[in-house]
Amino acid sequence: MEDEMNEMKQEGKFREKRIKRNEQSLQEIWDYVKRPNLRLIGVPESDGENGTKLENTLQDIIQENFPNLARHANIQIQEIKRMSQRYSSRRATPRH
């Protein structure tokens, strides 16, 4: 009887450790998936714009403003899209 209780306690501890480890793994995955995003405000929209054109526009902006970064860093864009305009052109942009 006592052995069974000890075994149940050990199983409970093992289960708790496994749950904590799984929660940490899940958090690491979310941290990887939810990386900080880069927002560009005030980039004019062009006709027939698609993901490739947006990517080229971003590469041009990086090349123009950060030439050393463009040469030395291997920048890989995972996803790029244009968002609806939420910002008023008359208001100041947020300072983060």
Secondary structure, DSSP 8 states (H G I E B T S, - for coil): -HHHHHHHHHHHHHHHHHHHHHHHHHHHHHHHHT-------S----TT--HHHHHHHHHHHHHHH-HHHHHHS----S--------S-TTS-----
